[in-house]
Amino acid sequence: MKRGAFTLVELLVVISIIGLLSTIAIVSMNSARSKSRDTKRIADIRQIITAMQLYYQDNGKYPDASGALGCSCGSSALGYCCLGYAEGVSCHVGTGHGCAALNSALSSYMANIPDDPEHAPNTYGSAYLYLNQDSVGGSAAPALHWGYDQVSNSTNCYGGTFGGWGGGSAGRNRYWCALTLKP
């Protein structure tokens, strides 16, 4: 009696199909993760904006990172203060770091300052940033700055400035928003 077996061609076809299906599944999963991170960023930024507005309402001004709070991160127009980061910890390609006094000033308005879901220090768009002066919009007012993976228009910038970084880590964090905080 002759035994039935798969031929080499049949095995290669099955392996190729499994490989193709695996690739499609991984690409779809990465896209879903990216969309999930952007959705979290939208919610986080809304929470940070609300906390900043409450701070303004109670104090008559936004936090002065370089002045009253004494944060070295806010001492220049490009002085990005990394919200939620520990004192001196770098978050934004060498131009920003955390400030305990700024985090403490916001703690009355937010139980926990959210961190970017990707949390990849020293990568464009992987932290929520506070600027004493809006270097992007060119105003002397403070601003928030954050990144997105896939949001490719200004819809989720809450009326702020929108732009692209032209690629980040593994092609992610290609877009950013900067929102000048207004009284």
N, C-alpha and C positions, 0 to 999 in steps of 0.2 A: 504494500500500500504506500502511495506517494504522499508525503507530508506537504501541506500548503505553507508557504512562507512568503514574506514580503520581498519584493525585489529591491535592489539598491535604489532604483529610480523612484519607486513608491515611497521609500523611507525618506529620501531627499525632498520629495514634494511635501510630505507631511511635516518635516522639520522646517521647511521654508514657510509654510502656512502658519505654523505655531510662532515662528520668529516674527512674521509680519503682524500677526494679531497682538503679540507682546509689545511690539514697538508702538502700535496704535494706542494700546491701553496706557502705556507710560506717557506718551505725549499728551493724551487727554487728561491724565491725572495731574501732570505738571501745569497744564492750563487751568485746571480747577483750583489747584493750590494758589496759583498766582492771582486768580480772581478773588479767592477767599482772603488773601493778604490785603488786596486793595479794598475790599469791603470793610475789613477791620480798620484800615487806615482812615477811611471816611468817617467811621464812628468815633475813632480816637480823636481825630482832629476836631470834630464837632464838640467833643467833651473838653478839649483843651481850649478852644475858642470860648466856650461858655465859662470856664474857670477864669480865663483872662478878663472877660467882660465883668464877671463878679468882682474880681480884684480891682478893676478900674472903678466900678461903682462904689466900693468901700473906701478906696484910697485916693480917688480923684486923678489917678495916673496909672499907667501900666508899670510892671516891675522895672526898675532901673538897674539892670544887671551890673553895669560898670560903675554906677554911682553909689547909691545908698546900700546896695547889696554887696558891693565890692567884688564882683565876679571878674576875674581877669579875662574870661571868655568873651565878655561884652565890651571890651575896651576899644574896639575898632569897628568900622563899617562891615568888615568881613568877620567879625568876632561872633561866630556861631556858638550859642550856649546849647548844649545837648540836654534837652529836658529829660529828667529822670535818671541821668547818669551821675555817678559819684564824682566828687570833687576831683578835677584834673584828668578824669578818664576821657581819652580821645574817642570821638565817634564819627567825625566827618572829614576824611582825607586830610588829616593834620591841621585843619583850620578851626576845629571846634572841640570843646570838651565840657564836661559836666561842672555844675556849680551847686554846692550844697545849699547855699543861701537862697538861690532862686527856687530850688525844689522845695525848700522849707516855706518860702513865701506863698507858693501855690498849694501847699498841703492842706490849708484851711478850706480850699475850694474843690479839691480832688482827693479822694482817699488814697489812690495810687496814680502816679503819673504814668500813663501807658507808654510802652516802648514799641517801636516799630516791630511788626511781626517777624520780619526777616532777621533783625538784630545782627547785622554783619558790620561791626565797627570798622571805620575807615573805608566805607564803601558809599558812594553817592546814593542818597535817598534811603539810607537804612537807619535813620534816626529822625525824631521830631526836633526841629531846631527853633530857637528863639533868637532874634537879632534885636539889639538895642536900636539900630537904625536900619531901615529897609534899603539895603544896598542894591537890590534888584529893581525896586520901584523908584529909587532915587529920593525917597522922602526921609525926613528926620524922625519919622514915627517908628515905633517898634513893629516887628513883623514875625510871622511864623513861616517856616519853610519845611517842606516835606516832599517825599518822593512817592511815585506809583510804579507798579510793574506794567500794567496794561492800559490804564486810563490815559487815553491819547488826545484828550481835549480839555478845555477849561471848565467843563461842567461841574466837576467836583473840587474846584478851587475856591468856592464860596466868594466869587467875585474878585479873586486875586489874579496875579500874573501866572502864566503857564508857559512851560518850555520843555525842551528835551535835552538830555545829556548825551545822546548819541551812543548809548550802550554803557552798561555797567557790568557788574559781576555776572558772568554767564548770560549776558544779554538782558538781564533784568534791571529794574530801576532806571528805566530810560526816560522817564518823565518827571517833572517836578512842578510844584505850586509854591508861590510865595504870596502871602496875604498880609497887607499892611493893616495893622490894628487901628481902628478909628474910634474916637471917643463917642 
